[in-house]
């Protein structure tokens, strides 16, 4: 599983990071990035939950 980010869509709400801090973080400019290149099986549900809460759909889960 991988997460694709759309930095142009990201508004820096940080809900993804609040929901799944092991997966998502905001950089110095306030844009989301994924902490790990490939999501380990034990964190898949957390990664999906973080993507779902994004109010601007800047995160896409790819299997």
N, CA, C, O and CB atoms as a CASP TS submission, in Angstrom:
PFRMAT TS
TARGET T0000
AUTHOR 0000-0000-0000
METHOD Language model
MODEL 1
PARENT N/A
ATOM      1  N   UNK     1       0.838  -1.177   0.000  1.00  0.00           N
ATOM      2  CA  UNK     1       0.000   0.000   0.000  1.00  0.00           C
ATOM      3  C   UNK     1       0.880   1.237   0.000  1.00  0.00           C
ATOM      4  O   UNK     1       1.892   1.303   0.699  1.00  0.00           O
ATOM      5  CB  UNK     1      -0.952   0.000   1.207  1.00  0.00           C
ATOM      6  N   UNK     2       0.476   2.214  -0.797  1.00  0.00           N
ATOM      7  CA  UNK     2       1.157   3.500  -0.854  1.00  0.00           C
ATOM      8  C   UNK     2       0.114   4.612  -0.767  1.00  0.00           C
ATOM      9  O   UNK     2      -1.061   4.412  -1.076  1.00  0.00           O
ATOM     10  CB  UNK     2       2.006   3.629  -2.156  1.00  0.00           C
ATOM     11  N   UNK     3       0.566   5.769  -0.346  1.00  0.00           N
ATOM     12  CA  UNK     3      -0.297   6.942  -0.280  1.00  0.00           C
ATOM     13  C   UNK     3       0.253   7.976  -1.261  1.00  0.00           C
ATOM     14  O   UNK     3       1.442   8.294  -1.239  1.00  0.00           O
ATOM     15  CB  UNK     3      -0.374   7.522   1.182  1.00  0.00           C
ATOM     16  N   UNK     4      -0.608   8.488  -2.105  1.00  0.00           N
ATOM     17  CA  UNK     4      -0.228   9.570  -3.008  1.00  0.00           C
ATOM     18  C   UNK     4      -0.754  10.874  -2.432  1.00  0.00           C
ATOM     19  O   UNK     4      -1.895  10.956  -1.978  1.00  0.00           O
ATOM     20  CB  UNK     4      -0.779   9.329  -4.454  1.00  0.00           C
ATOM     21  N   UNK     5       0.095  11.889  -2.458  1.00  0.00           N
ATOM     22  CA  UNK     5      -0.315  13.193  -1.952  1.00  0.00           C
ATOM     23  C   UNK     5      -0.422  14.201  -3.086  1.00  0.00           C
ATOM     24  O   UNK     5       0.356  14.180  -4.040  1.00  0.00           O
ATOM     25  CB  UNK     5       0.670  13.690  -0.892  1.00  0.00           C
ATOM     26  N   UNK     6      -1.390  15.069  -2.960  1.00  0.00           N
ATOM     27  CA  UNK     6      -1.567  16.157  -3.907  1.00  0.00           C
ATOM     28  C   UNK     6      -1.282  17.454  -3.143  1.00  0.00           C
ATOM     29  O   UNK     6      -2.176  18.034  -2.526  1.00  0.00           O
ATOM     30  CB  UNK     6      -3.022  16.153  -4.545  1.00  0.00           C
ATOM     31  N   UNK     7      -0.028  17.894  -3.196  1.00  0.00           N
ATOM     32  CA  UNK     7       0.377  19.090  -2.446  1.00  0.00           C
ATOM     33  C   UNK     7      -0.378  20.336  -2.909  1.00  0.00           C
ATOM     34  O   UNK     7      -0.614  21.249  -2.118  1.00  0.00           O
ATOM     35  CB  UNK     7       1.882  19.316  -2.589  1.00  0.00           C
ATOM     36  N   UNK     8      -0.753  20.376  -4.173  1.00  0.00           N
ATOM     37  CA  UNK     8      -1.486  21.536  -4.675  1.00  0.00           C
ATOM     38  C   UNK     8      -2.871  21.635  -4.028  1.00  0.00           C
ATOM     39  O   UNK     8      -3.401  22.734  -3.860  1.00  0.00           O
ATOM     40  CB  UNK     8      -1.621  21.460  -6.204  1.00  0.00           C
ATOM     41  N   UNK     9      -3.451  20.498  -3.670  1.00  0.00           N
ATOM     42  CA  UNK     9      -4.776  20.482  -3.047  1.00  0.00           C
ATOM     43  C   UNK     9      -4.699  20.670  -1.526  1.00  0.00           C
ATOM     44  O   UNK     9      -5.651  21.146  -0.908  1.00  0.00           O
ATOM     45  CB  UNK     9      -5.487  19.169  -3.371  1.00  0.00           C
ATOM     46  N   UNK    10      -3.571  20.299  -0.933  1.00  0.00           N
ATOM     47  CA  UNK    10      -3.421  20.349   0.522  1.00  0.00           C
ATOM     48  C   UNK    10      -3.570  21.787   1.021  1.00  0.00           C
ATOM     49  O   UNK    10      -2.965  22.718   0.488  1.00  0.00           O
ATOM     50  CB  UNK    10      -2.050  19.770   0.948  1.00  0.00           C
ATOM     51  N   UNK    11      -4.394  21.939   2.062  1.00  0.00           N
ATOM     52  CA  UNK    11      -4.596  23.247   2.692  1.00  0.00           C
ATOM     53  C   UNK    11      -4.004  23.296   4.102  1.00  0.00           C
ATOM     54  O   UNK    11      -4.147  24.298   4.803  1.00  0.00           O
ATOM     55  CB  UNK    11      -6.087  23.579   2.745  1.00  0.00           C
ATOM     56  N   UNK    12      -3.342  22.218   4.513  1.00  0.00           N
ATOM     57  CA  UNK    12      -2.652  22.207   5.797  1.00  0.00           C
ATOM     58  C   UNK    12      -3.529  22.111   7.023  1.00  0.00           C
ATOM     59  O   UNK    12      -3.150  22.594   8.090  1.00  0.00           O
ATOM     60  CB  UNK    12      -1.850  23.400   5.908  1.00  0.00           C
ATOM     61  N   UNK    13      -4.692  21.500   6.896  1.00  0.00           N
ATOM     62  CA  UNK    13      -5.578  21.350   8.055  1.00  0.00           C
ATOM     63  C   UNK    13      -4.954  20.475   9.142  1.00  0.00           C
ATOM     64  O   UNK    13      -5.186  20.704  10.329  1.00  0.00           O
ATOM     65  CB  UNK    13      -6.916  20.756   7.619  1.00  0.00           C
ATOM     66  N   UNK    14      -4.165  19.478   8.746  1.00  0.00           N
ATOM     67  CA  UNK    14      -3.474  18.621   9.695  1.00  0.00           C
ATOM     68  C   UNK    14      -4.302  17.500  10.284  1.00  0.00           C
ATOM     69  O   UNK    14      -3.846  16.820  11.204  1.00  0.00           O
ATOM     70  CB  UNK    14      -2.960  19.436  10.781  1.00  0.00           C
ATOM     71  N   UNK    15      -5.507  17.290   9.779  1.00  0.00           N
ATOM     72  CA  UNK    15      -6.345  16.213  10.313  1.00  0.00           C
ATOM     73  C   UNK    15      -5.734  14.842  10.064  1.00  0.00           C
ATOM     74  O   UNK    15      -5.881  13.933  10.880  1.00  0.00           O
ATOM     75  CB  UNK    15      -7.736  16.274   9.699  1.00  0.00           C
ATOM     76  N   UNK    16      -5.052  14.695   8.942  1.00  0.00           N
ATOM     77  CA  UNK    16      -4.387  13.425   8.632  1.00  0.00           C
ATOM     78  C   UNK    16      -3.324  13.127   9.683  1.00  0.00           C
ATOM     79  O   UNK    16      -3.227  12.002  10.174  1.00  0.00           O
ATOM     80  CB  UNK    16      -3.753  13.465   7.217  1.00  0.00           C
ATOM     81  N   UNK    17      -2.531  14.133  10.024  1.00  0.00           N
ATOM     82  CA  UNK    17      -1.475  13.960  11.021  1.00  0.00           C
ATOM     83  C   UNK    17      -2.062  13.675  12.400  1.00  0.00           C
ATOM     84  O   UNK    17      -1.517  12.862  13.146  1.00  0.00           O
ATOM     85  CB  UNK    17      -0.585  15.205  11.075  1.00  0.00           C
ATOM     86  N   UNK    18      -3.155  14.328  12.744  1.00  0.00           N
ATOM     87  CA  UNK    18      -3.803  14.076  14.038  1.00  0.00           C
ATOM     88  C   UNK    18      -4.349  12.659  14.106  1.00  0.00           C
ATOM     89  O   UNK    18      -4.313  12.023  15.160  1.00  0.00           O
ATOM     90  CB  UNK    18      -4.935  15.085  14.280  1.00  0.00           C
ATOM     91  N   UNK    19      -4.857  12.162  12.974  1.00  0.00           N
ATOM     92  CA  UNK    19      -5.459  10.832  12.927  1.00  0.00           C
ATOM     93  C   UNK    19      -4.412   9.727  12.862  1.00  0.00           C
ATOM     94  O   UNK    19      -4.568   8.684  13.497  1.00  0.00           O
ATOM     95  CB  UNK    19      -6.387  10.726  11.737  1.00  0.00           C
ATOM     96  N   UNK    20      -3.346   9.952  12.097  1.00  0.00           N
ATOM     97  CA  UNK    20      -2.330   8.924  11.887  1.00  0.00           C
ATOM     98  C   UNK    20      -0.931   9.542  11.919  1.00  0.00           C
ATOM     99  O   UNK    20      -0.286   9.657  10.876  1.00  0.00           O
ATOM    100  CB  UNK    20      -2.566   8.196  10.546  1.00  0.00           C
ATOM    101  N   UNK    21      -0.455   9.940  13.100  1.00  0.00           N
ATOM    102  CA  UNK    21       0.841  10.626  13.193  1.00  0.00           C
ATOM    103  C   UNK    21       2.038   9.764  12.810  1.00  0.00           C
ATOM    104  O   UNK    21       3.103  10.300  12.507  1.00  0.00           O
ATOM    105  CB  UNK    21       1.036  11.126  14.582  1.00  0.00           C
ATOM    106  N   UNK    22       1.888   8.444  12.815  1.00  0.00           N
ATOM    107  CA  UNK    22       2.979   7.568  12.373  1.00  0.00           C
ATOM    108  C   UNK    22       3.127   7.575  10.858  1.00  0.00           C
ATOM    109  O   UNK    22       4.163   7.167  10.332  1.00  0.00           O
ATOM    110  CB  UNK    22       2.742   6.141  12.861  1.00  0.00           C
ATOM    111  N   UNK    23       2.098   8.036  10.154  1.00  0.00           N
ATOM    112  CA  UNK    23       2.084   8.005   8.690  1.00  0.00           C
ATOM    113  C   UNK    23       2.250   9.396   8.094  1.00  0.00           C
ATOM    114  O   UNK    23       3.038   9.583   7.168  1.00  0.00           O
ATOM    115  CB  UNK    23       0.789   7.382   8.188  1.00  0.00           C
ATOM    116  N   UNK    24       1.517  10.368   8.616  1.00  0.00           N
ATOM    117  CA  UNK    24       1.461  11.699   8.009  1.00  0.00           C
ATOM    118  C   UNK    24       2.108  12.751   8.899  1.00  0.00           C
ATOM    119  O   UNK    24       2.118  12.643  10.125  1.00  0.00           O
ATOM    120  CB  UNK    24       0.017  12.085   7.721  1.00  0.00           C
ATOM    121  N   UNK    25       2.647  13.770   8.243  1.00  0.00           N
ATOM    122  CA  UNK    25       3.185  14.936   8.949  1.00  0.00           C
ATOM    123  C   UNK    25       3.045  16.140   8.030  1.00  0.00           C
ATOM    124  O   UNK    25       2.837  15.999   6.825  1.00  0.00           O
ATOM    125  CB  UNK    25       4.686  14.717   9.373  1.00  0.00           C
ATOM    126  N   UNK    26       3.163  17.321   8.617  1.00  0.00           N
ATOM    127  CA  UNK    26       3.164  18.553   7.831  1.00  0.00           C
ATOM    128  C   UNK    26       4.581  19.097   7.807  1.00  0.00           C
ATOM    129  O   UNK    26       5.272  19.091   8.825  1.00  0.00           O
ATOM    130  CB  UNK    26       2.167  19.608   8.415  1.00  0.00           C
ATOM    131  N   UNK    27       5.014  19.567   6.645  1.00  0.00           N
ATOM    132  CA  UNK    27       6.362  20.132   6.517  1.00  0.00           C
ATOM    133  C   UNK    27       6.394  21.572   7.013  1.00  0.00           C
ATOM    134  O   UNK    27       5.404  22.072   7.545  1.00  0.00           O
ATOM    135  CB  UNK    27       6.839  20.067   5.057  1.00  0.00           C
ATOM    136  N   UNK    28       7.526  22.233   6.839  1.00  0.00           N
ATOM    137  CA  UNK    28       7.703  23.599   7.335  1.00  0.00           C
ATOM    138  C   UNK    28       6.713  24.589   6.727  1.00  0.00           C
ATOM    139  O   UNK    28       6.352  25.583   7.357  1.00  0.00           O
ATOM    140  CB  UNK    28       9.110  24.064   7.056  1.00  0.00           C
ATOM    141  N   UNK    29       6.275  24.310   5.494  1.00  0.00           N
ATOM    142  CA  UNK    29       5.300  25.188   4.827  1.00  0.00           C
ATOM    143  C   UNK    29       3.856  24.822   5.161  1.00  0.00           C
ATOM    144  O   UNK    29       2.926  25.507   4.734  1.00  0.00           O
ATOM    145  CB  UNK    29       5.499  25.134   3.322  1.00  0.00           C
ATOM    146  N   UNK    30       3.668  23.743   5.923  1.00  0.00           N
ATOM    147  CA  UNK    30       2.327  23.332   6.316  1.00  0.00           C
ATOM    148  C   UNK    30       1.648  22.376   5.367  1.00  0.00           C
ATOM    149  O   UNK    30       0.429  22.213   5.420  1.00  0.00           O
ATOM    150  CB  UNK    30       1.487  24.512   6.467  1.00  0.00           C
ATOM    151  N   UNK    31       2.424  21.732   4.488  1.00  0.00           N
ATOM    152  CA  UNK    31       1.859  20.772   3.535  1.00  0.00           C
ATOM    153  C   UNK    31       2.149  19.347   3.989  1.00  0.00           C
ATOM    154  O   UNK    31       3.185  19.065   4.590  1.00  0.00           O
ATOM    155  CB  UNK    31       2.426  21.008   2.116  1.00  0.00           C
ATOM    156  N   UNK    32       1.216  18.467   3.689  1.00  0.00           N
ATOM    157  CA  UNK    32       1.330  17.077   4.101  1.00  0.00           C
ATOM    158  C   UNK    32       2.452  16.356   3.350  1.00  0.00           C
ATOM    159  O   UNK    32       2.723  16.628   2.181  1.00  0.00           O
ATOM    160  CB  UNK    32       0.007  16.359   3.880  1.00  0.00           C
ATOM    161  N   UNK    33       3.082  15.442   4.054  1.00  0.00           N
ATOM    162  CA  UNK    33       3.964  14.464   3.424  1.00  0.00           C
ATOM    163  C   UNK    33       3.791  13.141   4.160  1.00  0.00           C
ATOM    164  O   UNK    33       3.348  13.108   5.308  1.00  0.00           O
ATOM    165  CB  UNK    33       5.464  14.938   3.445  1.00  0.00           C
ATOM    166  N   UNK    34       4.145  12.058   3.486  1.00  0.00           N
ATOM    167  CA  UNK    34       4.019  10.724   4.064  1.00  0.00           C
ATOM    168  C   UNK    34       5.373  10.350   4.655  1.00  0.00           C
ATOM    169  O   UNK    34       6.396  10.420   3.974  1.00  0.00           O
ATOM    170  CB  UNK    34       3.551   9.668   2.991  1.00  0.00           C
ATOM    171  N   UNK    35       5.375   9.961   5.905  1.00  0.00           N
ATOM    172  CA  UNK    35       6.617   9.647   6.624  1.00  0.00           C
ATOM    173  C   UNK    35       7.310   8.389   6.113  1.00  0.00           C
ATOM    174  O   UNK    35       8.534   8.287   6.193  1.00  0.00           O
ATOM    175  CB  UNK    35       6.329   9.488   8.093  1.00  0.00           C
ATOM    176  N   UNK    36       6.555   7.439   5.592  1.00  0.00           N
ATOM    177  CA  UNK    36       7.129   6.164   5.142  1.00  0.00           C
ATOM    178  C   UNK    36       6.777   5.940   3.671  1.00  0.00           C
ATOM    179  O   UNK    36       5.647   6.210   3.265  1.00  0.00           O
ATOM    180  CB  UNK    36       6.611   4.976   6.019  1.00  0.00           C
ATOM    181  N   UNK    37       7.729   5.448   2.861  1.00  0.00           N
ATOM    182  CA  UNK    37       7.458   5.272   1.429  1.00  0.00           C
ATOM    183  C   UNK    37       6.407   4.200   1.131  1.00  0.00           C
ATOM    184  O   UNK    37       5.641   4.327   0.175  1.00  0.00           O
ATOM    185  CB  UNK    37       8.736   4.921   0.715  1.00  0.00           C
ATOM    186  N   UNK    38       6.373   3.160   1.940  1.00  0.00           N
ATOM    187  CA  UNK    38       5.379   2.104   1.767  1.00  0.00           C
ATOM    188  C   UNK    38       4.783   1.786   3.131  1.00  0.00           C
ATOM    189  O   UNK    38       5.508   1.609   4.110  1.00  0.00           O
ATOM    190  CB  UNK    38       6.008   0.827   1.115  1.00  0.00           C
ATOM    191  N   UNK    39       3.469   1.717   3.186  1.00  0.00           N
ATOM    192  CA  UNK    39       2.768   1.536   4.456  1.00  0.00           C
ATOM    193  C   UNK    39       2.864   0.075   4.891  1.00  0.00           C
ATOM    194  O   UNK    39       2.464  -0.814   4.141  1.00  0.00           O
ATOM    195  CB  UNK    39       1.282   1.974   4.337  1.00  0.00           C
ATOM    196  N   UNK    40       3.389  -0.188   6.091  1.00  0.00           N
ATOM    197  CA  UNK    40       3.452  -1.560   6.587  1.00  0.00           C
ATOM    198  C   UNK    40       2.049  -2.091   6.904  1.00  0.00           C
ATOM    199  O   UNK    40       1.154  -1.312   7.230  1.00  0.00           O
ATOM    200  CB  UNK    40       4.346  -1.634   7.838  1.00  0.00           C
ATOM    201  N   UNK    41       1.855  -3.407   6.812  1.00  0.00           N
ATOM    202  CA  UNK    41       0.524  -3.993   7.042  1.00  0.00           C
ATOM    203  C   UNK    41      -0.133  -3.576   8.356  1.00  0.00           C
ATOM    204  O   UNK    41      -1.350  -3.398   8.388  1.00  0.00           O
ATOM    205  CB  UNK    41       0.627  -5.482   7.010  1.00  0.00           C
ATOM    206  N   UNK    42       0.607  -3.417   9.413  1.00  0.00           N
ATOM    207  CA  UNK    42       0.030  -3.061  10.702  1.00  0.00           C
ATOM    208  C   UNK    42      -0.487  -1.628  10.780  1.00  0.00           C
ATOM    209  O   UNK    42      -1.219  -1.285  11.709  1.00  0.00           O
ATOM    210  CB  UNK    42       1.042  -3.270  11.766  1.00  0.00           C
ATOM    211  N   UNK    43      -0.116  -0.790   9.815  1.00  0.00           N
ATOM    212  CA  UNK    43      -0.537   0.608   9.836  1.00  0.00           C
ATOM    213  C   UNK    43      -1.488   0.974   8.692  1.00  0.00           C
ATOM    214  O   UNK    43      -1.812   2.146   8.502  1.00  0.00           O
ATOM    215  CB  UNK    43       0.674   1.497   9.781  1.00  0.00           C
ATOM    216  N   UNK    44      -1.929  -0.023   7.940  1.00  0.00           N
ATOM    217  CA  UNK    44      -2.806   0.253   6.798  1.00  0.00           C
ATOM    218  C   UNK    44      -4.116   0.917   7.210  1.00  0.00           C
ATOM    219  O   UNK    44      -4.541   1.886   6.580  1.00  0.00           O
ATOM    220  CB  UNK    44      -3.104  -1.032   6.054  1.00  0.00           C
ATOM    221  N   UNK    45      -4.752   0.416   8.246  1.00  0.00           N
ATOM    222  CA  UNK    45      -6.039   0.991   8.684  1.00  0.00           C
ATOM    223  C   UNK    45      -5.851   2.439   9.130  1.00  0.00           C
ATOM    224  O   UNK    45      -6.694   3.290   8.847  1.00  0.00           O
ATOM    225  CB  UNK    45      -6.651   0.152   9.841  1.00  0.00           C
ATOM    226  N   UNK    46      -4.768   2.714   9.816  1.00  0.00           N
ATOM    227  CA  UNK    46      -4.480   4.072  10.265  1.00  0.00           C
ATOM    228  C   UNK    46      -4.231   4.994   9.073  1.00  0.00           C
ATOM    229  O   UNK    46      -4.716   6.125   9.051  1.00  0.00           O
ATOM    230  CB  UNK    46      -3.266   4.078  11.206  1.00  0.00           C
ATOM    231  N   UNK    47      -3.478   4.516   8.084  1.00  0.00           N
ATOM    232  CA  UNK    47      -3.196   5.312   6.881  1.00  0.00           C
ATOM    233  C   UNK    47      -4.484   5.626   6.126  1.00  0.00           C
ATOM    234  O   UNK    47      -4.673   6.748   5.656  1.00  0.00           O
ATOM    235  CB  UNK    47      -2.210   4.567   5.956  1.00  0.00           C
ATOM    236  N   UNK    48      -5.362   4.647   6.010  1.00  0.00           N
ATOM    237  CA  UNK    48      -6.641   4.862   5.327  1.00  0.00           C
ATOM    238  C   UNK    48      -7.500   5.861   6.090  1.00  0.00           C
ATOM    239  O   UNK    48      -8.141   6.718   5.481  1.00  0.00           O
ATOM    240  CB  UNK    48      -7.396   3.533   5.163  1.00  0.00           C
ATOM    241  N   UNK    49      -7.519   5.759   7.407  1.00  0.00           N
ATOM    242  CA  UNK    49      -8.310   6.687   8.221  1.00  0.00           C
ATOM    243  C   UNK    49      -7.790   8.115   8.054  1.00  0.00           C
ATOM    244  O   UNK    49      -8.582   9.050   7.939  1.00  0.00           O
ATOM    245  CB  UNK    49      -8.273   6.271   9.712  1.00  0.00           C
ATOM    246  N   UNK    50      -6.490   8.288   8.042  1.00  0.00           N
ATOM    247  CA  UNK    50      -5.905   9.612   7.847  1.00  0.00           C
ATOM    248  C   UNK    50      -6.252  10.206   6.498  1.00  0.00           C
ATOM    249  O   UNK    50      -6.505  11.405   6.389  1.00  0.00           O
ATOM    250  CB  UNK    50      -4.411   9.544   7.996  1.00  0.00           C
ATOM    251  N   UNK    51      -6.265   9.369   5.468  1.00  0.00           N
ATOM    252  CA  UNK    51      -6.619   9.838   4.121  1.00  0.00           C
ATOM    253  C   UNK    51      -8.095  10.227   4.063  1.00  0.00           C
ATOM    254  O   UNK    51      -8.460  11.210   3.418  1.00  0.00           O
ATOM    255  CB  UNK    51      -6.312   8.748   3.063  1.00  0.00           C
ATOM    256  N   UNK    52      -8.935   9.454   4.737  1.00  0.00           N
ATOM    257  CA  UNK    52     -10.381   9.725   4.712  1.00  0.00           C
ATOM    258  C   UNK    52     -10.751  11.052   5.351  1.00  0.00           C
ATOM    259  O   UNK    52     -11.693  11.705   4.901  1.00  0.00           O
ATOM    260  CB  UNK    52     -11.121   8.617   5.413  1.00  0.00           C
ATOM    261  N   UNK    53     -10.034  11.467   6.386  1.00  0.00           N
ATOM    262  CA  UNK    53     -10.416  12.693   7.089  1.00  0.00           C
ATOM    263  C   UNK    53      -9.959  13.971   6.384  1.00  0.00           C
ATOM    264  O   UNK    53     -10.325  15.070   6.800  1.00  0.00           O
ATOM    265  CB  UNK    53      -9.852  12.669   8.480  1.00  0.00           C
ATOM    266  N   UNK    54      -9.178  13.838   5.340  1.00  0.00           N
ATOM    267  CA  UNK    54      -8.712  15.027   4.620  1.00  0.00           C
ATOM    268  C   UNK    54      -9.909  15.730   3.984  1.00  0.00           C
ATOM    269  O   UNK    54     -10.588  15.144   3.142  1.00  0.00           O
ATOM    270  CB  UNK    54      -7.655  14.648   3.535  1.00  0.00           C
ATOM    271  N   UNK    55     -10.179  16.985   4.376  1.00  0.00           N
ATOM    272  CA  UNK    55     -11.363  17.682   3.866  1.00  0.00           C
ATOM    273  C   UNK    55     -11.259  18.103   2.398  1.00  0.00           C
ATOM    274  O   UNK    55     -12.262  18.476   1.790  1.00  0.00           O
ATOM    275  CB  UNK    55     -11.621  18.894   4.702  1.00  0.00           C
ATOM    276  N   UNK    56     -10.058  18.046   1.828  1.00  0.00           N
ATOM    277  CA  UNK    56      -9.891  18.443   0.424  1.00  0.00           C
ATOM    278  C   UNK    56      -9.429  17.286  -0.453  1.00  0.00           C
ATOM    279  O   UNK    56      -9.039  17.492  -1.602  1.00  0.00           O
ATOM    280  CB  UNK    56      -8.896  19.587   0.321  1.00  0.00           C
ATOM    281  N   UNK    57      -9.472  16.069   0.087  1.00  0.00           N
ATOM    282  CA  UNK    57      -9.109  14.853  -0.656  1.00  0.00           C
ATOM    283  C   UNK    57      -7.726  14.949  -1.286  1.00  0.00           C
ATOM    284  O   UNK    57      -7.547  14.589  -2.449  1.00  0.00           O
ATOM    285  CB  UNK    57     -10.138  14.575  -1.738  1.00  0.00           C
ATOM    286  N   UNK    58      -6.747  15.433  -0.523  1.00  0.00           N
ATOM    287  CA  UNK    58      -5.372  15.554  -1.016  1.00  0.00           C
ATOM    288  C   UNK    58      -4.589  14.250  -0.888  1.00  0.00           C
ATOM    289  O   UNK    58      -3.432  14.183  -1.305  1.00  0.00           O
ATOM    290  CB  UNK    58      -4.650  16.655  -0.265  1.00  0.00           C
ATOM    291  N   UNK    59      -5.202  13.218  -0.318  1.00  0.00           N
ATOM    292  CA  UNK    59      -4.525  11.941  -0.109  1.00  0.00           C
ATOM    293  C   UNK    59      -5.290  10.818  -0.783  1.00  0.00           C
ATOM    294  O   UNK    59      -6.510  10.714  -0.651  1.00  0.00           O
ATOM    295  CB  UNK    59      -4.364  11.651   1.387  1.00  0.00           C
ATOM    296  N   UNK    60      -4.558   9.971  -1.513  1.00  0.00           N
ATOM    297  CA  UNK    60      -5.172   8.832  -2.191  1.00  0.00           C
ATOM    298  C   UNK    60      -4.447   7.560  -1.792  1.00  0.00           C
ATOM    299  O   UNK    60      -3.218   7.502  -1.837  1.00  0.00           O
ATOM    300  CB  UNK    60      -5.146   9.017  -3.729  1.00  0.00           C
ATOM    301  N   UNK    61      -5.202   6.541  -1.402  1.00  0.00           N
ATOM    302  CA  UNK    61      -4.642   5.247  -1.041  1.00  0.00           C
ATOM    303  C   UNK    61      -4.523   4.410  -2.294  1.00  0.00           C
ATOM    304  O   UNK    61      -5.484   4.280  -3.053  1.00  0.00           O
ATOM    305  CB  UNK    61      -5.509   4.529   0.027  1.00  0.00           C
ATOM    306  N   UNK    62      -3.346   3.839  -2.517  1.00  0.00           N
ATOM    307  CA  UNK    62      -3.093   2.956  -3.674  1.00  0.00           C
ATOM    308  C   UNK    62      -2.635   1.608  -3.164  1.00  0.00           C
ATOM    309  O   UNK    62      -1.694   1.518  -2.374  1.00  0.00           O
ATOM    310  CB  UNK    62      -2.026   3.567  -4.643  1.00  0.00           C
ATOM    311  N   UNK    63      -3.291   0.580  -3.609  1.00  0.00           N
ATOM    312  CA  UNK    63      -2.909  -0.794  -3.219  1.00  0.00           C
ATOM    313  C   UNK    63      -2.169  -1.466  -4.331  1.00  0.00           C
ATOM    314  O   UNK    63      -1.767  -2.621  -4.196  1.00  0.00           O
ATOM    315  CB  UNK    63      -4.137  -1.627  -2.840  1.00  0.00           C
TER
END
